[in-house]
Amino acid sequence: MNRRVLRAMSAALAAMLLFSACGGSTGSSSTASTAEGAASTAAGESDASASATGEKIVTIAQTGDWDTFMPMNTTNAGADSVIELMFDRLMVINTDGTFEPRLAESWEINETSDKITYHLNPNAKWHDGEPVTAEDVVYSAQVASSADFTYPRRIRMQYFGGTDDSGMELSPDGIQVVALDDHTVEFTLKTPMDPAIVYALVNRDFFIIPEHLLSGISDADLATDAFWQNPVGSGPCIFDSTISGERVEFTANKDYFLGAPDFDRLVFRKVQSSNLLAGLMSGEIDILSGNTQIPLQDWETAKAQENLVTESIPTFAYQYMAMNTSRAYLSQEVRQAISLAINRQVLVDQLMMGEARVAIGPLPEDHQYFNENLLPIEYDPEKAAQMLEDAGWDPNQELEMLVSTGNEIREKSAVLIQQDLAKIGIKTRIQTLDFPTLLNNAREGNYDLCFIGSAGSVDPSESVPNVTVGYMNNFAQLTDPTIGQVGESGAKEITFEARKAIYDEYQMLLKEQMPMAFLYFTNTLFAYNNRLSNVPASTTDYNINKNVWEWKVA
């Protein structure tokens, strides 16, 4: 039956299941729980004091906000960190380019490389006790590609049959994802391709949501439905309560199919970066979220603490300064001059204290797809000044640099780059905005220069959507489709050699057109209390919260 047909019976059943899954919670009882949490916080009780109840409690700290609990309604890494606790992806992605089971216990591609088949773990269950089935995966793919639902990361769905180049369905429920049986689901690709693209990119953001609880809701209303106030997932943690902008609390899913977490309750807190180390030292914080790290100025002190485990982890994550190509005064020559004037090594050595690597593109030098013809990475302010003069730069022109509030490293990067640009005769004005506002301005092109970051990827096509005309995160406002088209063509090749040639060209085009100045690849300065053990800190890339079901808690 078509999932878009609203059936009274299924809607009523969904409501009953949702009520049961939340332990009888309603909007009012959830509010009461939140009020109790607020009162507890106001009374000065720390999370650690709750251990007096006999529960094992783990507290994760994050500096960024979360904007939703709906997995397909965000591009916010802060939200991903929370969502990943409640919902499952099909696989875990490792930094070495390998993959491990999560919801899917195995997978294979056919001989013609145009069909991927996933075999789901038969023990997986939703938090209401219902089994996770292949129909849930099909439903999730249909929502992600639905013309009636705006999935911010929908461009990732473009690889599947039945979708257009933006990843939108060509007809209702037209995406070619089918359930072969209760625990087997088949994805048909538009053309033969390297399956690593799907494994590394699509699965990074593709969380599975419950068809039996959501199919009675129209796609147009799905993102704003009350379900997401008390979400029911299949992950290692079960939603309990939240205080907006402050914390989310979970109970452990003791029936989790990959293993019961060795804690009873998990508290996910928003904490200012300046308070992270103190919280870790005192025991009020046990561990940092995957997208949060110890401030650089605290790193040496953190490493000296006997109660902390610390690790500096090189990553594919990169920082860049987007440049608005729609501004006539930011011509290609001017953008190249700006990039040439940035002293990236100073950013790495002084700002990052050596805990980073210089970047000239979206791939680090040790990435198997890196184009060595990009080396050496130039820094030449005299040449940059001459390029500006040749381009007819108006020295009275002032550029606005957008940077997000609360991100100390980006704020300091902006100041250093402002000084670099002043040396070649470019005036700049730094404007700090909260991150959601900054993103909105960048997407609408209301800026000159803007500091953004990306998680990077083991697959070389990760950055392609951001330089694709029409994509919401085309922050540089590119109207020339060349870079995006070349990058997209790499997805149509199967062999490493063929893909390498394409991404070599892609990287050179990025350097020539310079829609963004890539700055550096970050190390994650990771820390956790030694009461935790078996934390796979350095092995996983996009498994944001480090396999919480594997942790051991003293």
C-alpha positions as CSV (number, residue, x, y, z in Angstrom):
1,M,0.0,0.0,0.0
2,N,1.3,3.5,-0.9
3,R,2.8,5.0,2.2
4,R,1.5,8.4,1.3
5,V,-2.1,7.3,1.9
6,L,-3.0,8.3,5.4
7,R,-4.8,5.4,7.1
8,A,-6.6,6.0,10.3
9,M,-5.7,2.5,11.6
10,S,-2.0,2.8,11.0
11,A,-1.9,6.4,12.4
12,A,-3.7,5.2,15.6
13,L,-1.4,2.2,15.9
14,A,1.6,4.5,15.5
15,A,0.4,6.8,18.2
16,M,-0.1,3.9,20.6
17,L,3.3,2.5,19.9
18,L,4.9,5.9,20.3
19,F,3.1,6.3,23.7
20,S,4.4,2.9,24.7
21,A,7.9,3.5,23.5
22,C,8.2,6.7,25.6
23,G,7.1,4.9,28.7
24,G,3.7,6.6,28.6
25,S,5.3,10.0,28.1
26,T,3.2,12.8,26.6
27,G,4.1,16.3,25.9
28,S,3.2,17.3,29.4
29,S,5.2,14.6,31.2
30,S,8.2,15.3,29.0
31,T,7.9,18.9,30.0
32,A,7.7,17.8,33.6
33,S,10.9,15.8,33.2
34,T,12.6,18.7,31.6
35,A,11.5,21.0,34.5
36,E,12.8,18.5,37.0
37,G,16.2,18.6,35.2
38,A,16.2,22.4,35.2
39,A,15.4,22.5,38.9
40,S,18.2,20.0,39.6
41,T,20.7,22.1,37.6
42,A,19.5,25.2,39.3
43,A,20.0,23.5,42.7
44,G,23.7,23.0,41.7
45,E,23.6,19.2,41.5
46,S,26.3,17.9,39.1
47,D,25.7,14.9,36.8
48,A,28.2,12.9,38.9
49,S,26.1,13.2,42.0
50,A,23.3,11.2,40.4
51,S,25.6,8.1,40.9
52,A,24.2,8.1,44.5
53,T,21.1,6.4,43.0
54,G,23.3,3.4,42.1
55,E,23.1,4.2,38.3
56,K,26.1,4.2,36.1
57,I,26.0,7.7,34.5
58,V,28.2,8.8,31.6
59,T,28.4,12.5,30.6
60,I,29.4,13.6,27.1
61,A,30.2,17.2,26.5
62,Q,29.8,19.1,23.2
63,T,30.5,22.8,22.5
64,G,28.1,23.1,19.6
65,D,24.3,23.2,19.4
66,W,21.9,20.6,18.0
67,D,19.0,21.9,16.0
68,T,16.8,18.8,15.6
69,F,16.4,15.2,16.5
70,M,15.2,14.4,13.0
71,P,18.1,12.7,11.2
72,M,17.1,14.0,7.7
73,N,16.5,17.6,8.7
74,T,20.0,18.9,9.4
75,T,23.5,19.4,8.1
76,N,24.7,20.3,11.7
77,A,27.5,18.1,13.0
78,G,26.3,18.9,16.6
79,A,22.9,17.4,15.8
80,D,24.5,14.4,14.2
81,S,26.3,13.7,17.4
82,V,23.0,13.4,19.3
83,I,21.1,11.6,16.6
84,E,23.9,9.0,16.2
85,L,23.1,7.8,19.8
86,M,19.4,7.2,19.0
87,F,19.5,6.0,15.4
88,D,21.6,3.6,13.4
89,R,23.4,3.9,10.1
90,L,24.0,0.8,8.0
91,M,27.8,0.7,8.7
92,V,30.7,2.2,10.6
93,I,33.3,4.1,8.5
94,N,36.9,3.8,9.5
95,T,39.6,6.4,8.8
96,D,41.7,3.8,6.9
97,G,38.9,3.4,4.3
98,T,37.5,0.2,5.7
99,F,34.0,-0.4,7.0
100,E,32.4,-2.3,9.9
101,P,28.9,-3.6,10.5
102,R,26.3,-1.6,12.3
103,L,22.7,-2.0,11.3
104,A,23.9,-4.1,8.3
105,E,25.8,-7.2,9.4
106,S,27.1,-7.7,5.9
107,W,26.9,-6.4,2.3
108,E,28.0,-7.0,-1.2
109,I,27.9,-5.5,-4.7
110,N,27.0,-7.6,-7.7
111,E,29.4,-8.5,-10.6
112,T,28.3,-5.6,-12.7
113,S,28.8,-3.1,-9.9
114,D,25.3,-1.6,-10.1
115,K,23.4,-3.3,-7.2
116,I,24.4,-3.1,-3.5
117,T,22.7,-5.6,-1.2
118,Y,22.7,-5.1,2.6
119,H,21.9,-7.9,5.1
120,L,20.4,-6.4,8.2
121,N,21.2,-7.7,11.7
122,P,18.2,-9.8,12.5
123,N,18.4,-8.9,16.2
124,A,17.9,-5.2,15.6
125,K,14.9,-3.7,17.3
126,W,13.3,-0.3,17.6
127,H,13.1,1.1,21.1
128,D,9.4,0.1,21.2
129,G,10.3,-3.6,20.7
130,E,9.3,-3.8,17.1
131,P,11.9,-5.4,14.8
132,V,14.0,-3.3,12.4
133,T,13.2,-4.5,8.9
134,A,14.3,-3.9,5.3
135,E,11.0,-1.9,4.9
136,D,12.4,0.7,7.3
137,V,15.4,1.1,5.1
138,V,13.2,1.4,2.0
139,Y,11.0,4.0,3.8
140,S,14.1,6.0,4.9
141,A,15.4,6.1,1.3
142,Q,11.9,7.1,0.0
143,V,11.8,10.0,2.5
144,A,15.3,11.1,1.8
145,S,14.5,11.4,-2.0
146,S,10.9,12.5,-1.6
147,A,9.8,15.6,-3.6
148,D,7.6,16.6,-0.7
149,F,10.4,16.5,1.9
150,T,13.4,18.8,1.9
151,Y,16.4,16.6,2.9
152,P,19.4,19.0,3.2
153,R,21.8,16.2,2.2
154,R,19.6,14.8,-0.5
155,I,22.3,15.2,-3.2
156,R,23.8,12.0,-1.8
157,M,20.8,10.1,-3.0
158,Q,21.6,11.0,-6.7
159,Y,23.5,7.7,-7.2
160,F,20.4,5.6,-6.9
161,G,18.1,4.7,-9.7
162,G,14.8,6.6,-9.8
163,T,16.3,9.9,-8.8
164,D,17.4,13.0,-10.6
165,D,20.8,14.6,-10.3
166,S,19.8,16.3,-7.1
167,G,18.8,13.0,-5.5
168,M,15.0,13.8,-5.8
169,E,12.6,11.0,-6.8
170,L,11.5,11.1,-10.5
171,S,8.1,9.7,-9.4
172,P,6.4,9.0,-6.0
173,D,8.4,6.3,-4.2
174,G,10.4,5.9,-7.4
175,I,13.8,5.5,-5.8
176,Q,15.1,2.0,-6.7
177,V,15.5,0.6,-3.2
178,V,13.6,-2.6,-2.5
179,A,13.2,-5.1,0.3
180,L,14.1,-8.6,-0.8
181,D,12.9,-10.1,2.5
182,D,12.5,-8.9,6.1
183,H,16.3,-8.4,6.5
184,T,17.6,-7.9,3.0
185,V,17.5,-4.7,1.1
186,E,18.8,-3.9,-2.4
187,F,19.9,-0.5,-3.7
188,T,20.1,-0.2,-7.5
189,L,22.6,2.3,-8.8
190,K,22.1,4.4,-11.9
191,T,25.3,3.2,-13.4
192,P,28.1,0.9,-12.4
193,M,30.4,2.6,-9.9
194,D,32.8,2.1,-7.0
195,P,30.6,1.1,-4.1
196,A,33.0,2.9,-1.7
197,I,31.2,6.1,-2.7
198,V,28.0,4.9,-1.3
199,Y,29.7,3.2,1.7
200,A,31.7,6.3,2.6
201,L,29.4,9.2,1.7
202,V,25.7,8.1,1.6
203,N,26.0,6.0,4.8
204,R,27.8,8.7,6.7
205,D,24.5,10.7,6.9
206,F,21.9,8.1,6.1
207,F,20.2,7.2,9.4
208,I,17.3,4.7,9.3
209,I,14.0,5.8,10.7
210,P,10.9,3.7,11.8
211,E,8.4,3.1,9.0
212,H,5.8,1.6,11.3
213,L,5.6,4.8,13.4
214,L,6.0,7.4,10.6
215,S,4.4,6.2,7.4
216,G,1.0,7.6,8.4
217,I,2.6,11.1,8.4
218,S,2.8,13.0,5.1
219,D,6.3,13.7,3.9
220,A,5.5,17.4,3.9
221,D,4.7,17.4,7.6
222,L,7.3,14.8,8.7
223,A,10.1,17.2,9.8
224,T,7.8,19.2,12.1
225,D,5.8,16.3,13.6
226,A,5.6,15.9,17.3
227,F,7.3,12.5,17.0
228,W,10.7,14.2,17.1
229,Q,10.0,15.6,20.5
230,N,10.1,12.1,21.8
231,P,11.9,10.2,19.1
232,V,12.0,6.4,18.9
233,G,15.1,5.0,17.4
234,S,17.0,1.7,17.2
235,G,20.4,2.9,18.6
236,P,22.3,2.3,21.8
237,C,20.6,5.1,23.7
238,I,16.9,5.8,24.3
239,F,15.6,9.3,24.5
240,D,14.5,10.4,28.0
241,S,14.3,14.2,28.2
242,T,15.9,17.4,27.0
243,I,16.5,21.0,28.1
244,S,16.8,23.0,24.9
245,G,20.3,24.3,24.3
246,E,21.6,22.7,27.5
247,R,21.3,18.9,27.6
248,V,19.7,15.8,26.3
249,E,19.4,12.8,28.6
250,F,19.1,9.1,27.5
251,T,18.7,5.7,29.2
252,A,20.8,2.8,27.9
253,N,19.3,0.5,25.4
254,K,20.1,-2.8,27.2
255,D,18.6,-4.7,24.3
256,Y,20.9,-3.1,21.7
257,F,21.7,-5.7,19.1
258,L,25.5,-4.9,19.1
259,G,25.7,-5.2,22.8
260,A,24.2,-3.5,25.9
261,P,26.0,-0.3,26.9
262,D,27.9,-0.6,30.2
263,F,26.0,2.4,31.7
264,D,22.5,3.1,32.8
265,R,22.1,6.7,31.8
266,L,23.9,9.0,29.4
267,V,23.8,12.8,29.7
268,F,24.7,14.8,26.6
269,R,25.6,18.4,27.7
270,K,26.4,21.6,25.9
271,V,29.5,23.1,27.5
272,Q,31.6,26.1,26.7
273,S,35.0,25.2,25.4
274,S,36.8,27.1,28.1
275,N,35.1,24.8,30.7
276,L,35.8,21.4,29.1
277,L,39.1,20.7,30.8
278,A,37.9,21.7,34.2
279,G,34.9,19.5,33.8
280,L,37.0,16.5,32.7
281,M,39.4,17.1,35.6
282,S,36.6,17.3,38.2
283,G,34.8,14.3,36.8
284,E,31.7,16.2,35.9
285,I,32.5,15.4,32.2
286,D,33.5,11.9,31.3
287,I,34.2,12.2,27.6
288,L,34.0,14.7,24.6
289,S,31.7,14.3,21.7
290,G,33.3,13.4,18.4
291,N,33.0,16.9,17.0
292,T,34.4,18.6,20.2
293,Q,37.9,18.8,21.4
294,I,40.1,20.2,24.1
295,P,41.0,23.8,23.4
296,L,44.6,24.1,22.1
297,Q,45.6,26.3,25.0
298,D,44.6,23.6,27.4
299,W,46.1,20.6,25.6
300,E,49.4,20.4,27.4
301,T,47.6,20.7,30.8
302,A,45.2,18.0,29.7
303,K,48.0,15.6,28.8
304,A,49.5,16.0,32.2
305,Q,46.3,14.9,34.1
306,E,46.5,11.4,35.6
307,N,42.8,10.9,35.4
308,L,42.6,11.6,31.7
309,V,43.3,9.6,28.5
310,T,44.4,12.0,25.7
311,E,45.0,11.4,22.0
312,S,45.8,13.7,19.1
313,I,44.2,12.1,16.1
314,P,45.0,13.3,12.5
315,T,41.8,13.5,10.5
316,F,40.5,14.3,7.0
317,A,38.5,17.2,8.5
318,Y,39.4,20.5,7.0
319,Q,38.8,24.2,7.5
320,Y,38.4,26.6,4.6
321,M,37.5,30.2,3.9
322,A,34.7,30.3,1.3
323,M,34.9,33.2,-1.2
324,N,31.7,34.6,-2.7
325,T,32.3,34.2,-6.5
326,S,29.2,36.2,-7.3
327,R,30.9,39.4,-6.1
328,A,32.4,41.1,-9.2
329,Y,35.3,42.4,-7.2
330,L,36.2,38.9,-6.0
331,S,37.4,37.8,-9.5
332,Q,39.3,34.5,-10.0
333,E,42.6,36.5,-10.0
334,V,41.7,38.2,-6.7
335,R,40.7,34.9,-5.1
336,Q,44.0,33.4,-6.1
337,A,45.9,36.4,-4.7
338,I,44.0,36.0,-1.4
339,S,44.9,32.3,-1.2
340,L,48.5,33.1,-2.0
341,A,48.7,35.7,0.8
342,I,47.6,33.3,3.6
343,N,50.4,32.0,5.7
344,R,49.0,28.6,6.4
345,Q,52.1,27.4,8.2
346,V,51.7,30.1,10.8
347,L,48.1,28.9,11.3
348,V,49.3,25.4,11.9
349,D,52.4,26.2,14.0
350,Q,51.2,29.1,16.1
351,L,47.4,28.9,16.1
352,M,47.1,25.1,16.0
353,M,50.3,24.5,18.0
354,G,51.4,22.0,15.3
355,E,48.2,19.9,15.8
356,A,47.1,20.2,12.2
357,R,48.4,19.9,8.6
358,V,48.5,22.6,5.9
359,A,45.8,22.3,3.2
360,I,45.7,23.4,-0.4
361,G,42.6,21.3,-1.3
362,P,40.0,19.0,0.3
363,L,42.4,16.1,0.5
364,P,45.5,15.8,2.7
365,E,48.9,14.8,1.3
366,D,48.6,11.3,2.7
367,H,45.2,10.7,1.0
368,Q,45.5,8.1,-1.7
369,Y,43.7,10.4,-4.1
370,F,45.8,13.5,-3.4
371,N,47.3,15.2,-6.5
372,E,51.0,15.7,-5.9
373,N,51.1,18.4,-8.6
374,L,49.5,20.7,-6.1
375,L,52.8,20.8,-4.2
376,P,54.6,22.9,-3.1
377,I,51.9,24.9,-1.3
378,E,52.8,28.5,-2.1
379,Y,52.9,31.5,0.3
380,D,54.1,34.6,-1.5
381,P,52.6,37.9,-0.4
382,E,54.7,39.9,-2.9
383,K,53.4,37.9,-5.8
384,A,49.9,38.2,-4.3
385,A,50.2,42.0,-4.1
386,Q,51.2,42.1,-7.7
387,M,48.3,39.9,-8.8
388,L,46.0,42.3,-7.0
389,E,47.4,45.3,-8.8
390,D,47.2,43.6,-12.1
391,A,43.6,42.7,-11.4
392,G,42.8,46.4,-10.8
393,W,41.9,46.0,-7.1
394,D,40.4,49.0,-5.4
395,P,42.3,49.5,-2.1
396,N,39.2,51.3,-0.7
397,Q,37.1,48.1,-1.0
398,E,36.5,46.5,2.3
399,L,35.6,42.8,2.6
400,E,33.3,41.3,5.2
401,M,34.6,38.1,6.9
402,L,32.0,36.0,8.6
403,V,33.0,33.8,11.5
404,S,30.8,31.8,13.9
405,T,30.7,32.9,17.6
406,G,32.1,30.5,20.1
407,N,34.5,28.9,17.7
408,E,37.7,30.3,19.1
409,I,40.0,28.7,16.5
410,R,38.0,30.2,13.6
411,E,37.9,33.6,15.3
412,K,41.6,33.6,15.8
413,S,42.1,32.3,12.2
414,A,40.1,35.3,11.0
415,V,42.3,37.7,12.8
416,L,45.5,36.2,11.4
417,I,44.2,36.1,7.9
418,Q,42.9,39.6,8.3
419,Q,46.5,40.6,9.0
420,D,47.8,38.6,6.1
421,L,45.4,40.3,3.7
422,A,46.2,43.8,5.1
423,K,49.8,43.2,4.0
424,I,48.8,43.0,0.4
425,G,46.4,45.9,0.6
426,I,43.0,44.3,1.3
427,K,40.9,45.7,4.0
428,T,38.6,43.4,5.9
429,R,36.0,43.6,8.6
430,I,35.3,40.6,10.8
431,Q,31.6,39.9,11.6
432,T,30.8,37.3,14.2
433,L,27.4,35.5,13.9
434,D,25.8,32.5,15.5
435,F,26.4,29.4,13.3
436,P,22.9,29.0,12.0
437,T,22.8,32.6,11.0
438,L,26.2,32.4,9.4
439,L,25.1,29.3,7.4
440,N,22.0,31.1,6.2
441,N,24.0,34.1,5.1
442,A,26.5,31.9,3.3
443,R,23.8,29.9,1.5
444,E,22.1,33.1,0.4
445,G,25.4,34.7,-0.7
446,N,25.2,37.5,1.9
447,Y,29.0,37.7,2.6
448,D,32.4,38.2,1.0
449,L,34.6,35.7,3.0
450,C,33.2,33.0,5.3
451,F,34.9,30.4,7.6
452,I,33.5,26.9,7.2
453,G,34.6,23.4,8.1
454,S,34.0,19.9,6.7
455,A,34.5,16.4,8.1
456,G,36.3,15.3,4.9
457,S,36.2,11.7,3.8
458,V,38.1,8.6,2.8
459,D,36.3,9.1,-0.6
460,P,37.6,11.9,-2.8
461,S,34.1,13.1,-3.9
462,E,33.1,14.3,-0.4
463,S,33.6,18.0,-1.3
464,V,31.9,17.8,-4.8
465,P,28.4,18.9,-3.6
466,N,29.8,22.0,-2.1
467,V,31.0,23.2,-5.6
468,T,27.9,21.9,-7.4
469,V,25.6,24.6,-8.9
470,G,22.2,24.5,-7.2
471,Y,23.3,22.7,-4.1
472,M,22.4,24.4,-0.8
473,N,25.9,24.3,0.5
474,N,27.4,25.8,-2.6
475,F,28.6,28.6,-0.3
476,A,30.9,30.1,-2.9
477,Q,27.9,30.8,-5.1
478,L,29.5,29.1,-8.2
479,T,27.5,29.5,-11.4
480,D,30.1,27.7,-13.6
481,P,29.2,24.0,-13.4
482,T,32.6,22.8,-14.5
483,I,34.1,21.8,-11.2
484,G,31.0,20.0,-10.0
485,Q,30.5,18.2,-13.2
486,V,34.1,16.9,-13.3
487,G,33.8,15.9,-9.6
488,E,30.6,14.1,-10.3
489,S,32.0,12.2,-13.2
490,G,34.4,10.4,-10.8
491,A,31.4,8.6,-9.4
492,K,30.8,6.9,-12.7
493,E,34.2,5.2,-12.7
494,I,34.9,1.8,-11.0
495,T,38.6,1.5,-11.0
496,F,41.0,3.4,-8.7
497,E,43.1,4.5,-11.7
498,A,40.2,6.0,-13.6
499,R,38.9,7.8,-10.5
500,K,42.4,9.0,-9.6
501,A,42.8,10.7,-13.0
502,I,39.4,12.5,-12.6
503,Y,40.1,13.7,-9.1
504,D,43.5,14.9,-10.0
505,E,41.8,17.2,-12.6
506,Y,39.2,18.1,-10.0
507,Q,41.8,19.2,-7.5
508,M,43.6,21.3,-10.1
509,L,40.3,23.0,-11.1
510,L,39.7,23.9,-7.5
511,K,43.1,25.5,-7.2
512,E,42.7,27.4,-10.5
513,Q,39.2,28.7,-9.8
514,M,39.8,29.1,-6.1
515,P,36.2,29.3,-4.9
516,M,37.5,28.6,-1.4
517,A,40.9,28.9,0.3
518,F,41.6,25.7,2.0
519,L,43.5,26.3,5.2
520,Y,44.4,23.2,7.2
521,F,43.4,19.7,8.3
522,T,42.7,19.4,11.9
523,N,43.8,16.9,14.5
524,T,41.1,15.9,17.0
525,L,42.4,16.6,20.5
526,F,40.4,13.9,22.2
527,A,40.1,13.3,25.9
528,Y,38.1,11.2,28.3
529,N,38.2,10.2,31.9
530,N,40.0,7.0,32.6
531,R,37.0,5.5,34.4
532,L,36.0,4.7,30.8
533,S,37.9,2.1,28.8
534,N,37.6,0.3,25.5
535,V,36.9,3.7,23.7
536,P,38.0,3.3,20.1
537,A,39.2,6.9,19.8
538,S,41.6,6.7,16.8
539,T,39.9,4.1,14.6
540,T,36.6,5.5,13.5
541,D,36.0,8.6,11.5
542,Y,32.3,9.3,11.1
543,N,31.2,7.0,14.0
544,I,30.7,10.3,15.9
545,N,30.4,9.0,19.4
546,K,33.0,6.3,19.3
547,N,30.9,3.1,19.6
548,V,29.3,3.9,23.0
549,W,28.0,0.3,23.3
550,E,31.6,-0.9,23.5
551,W,32.7,1.3,26.4
552,K,33.5,-0.1,29.8
553,V,32.6,2.1,32.7
554,A,34.2,1.7,36.1
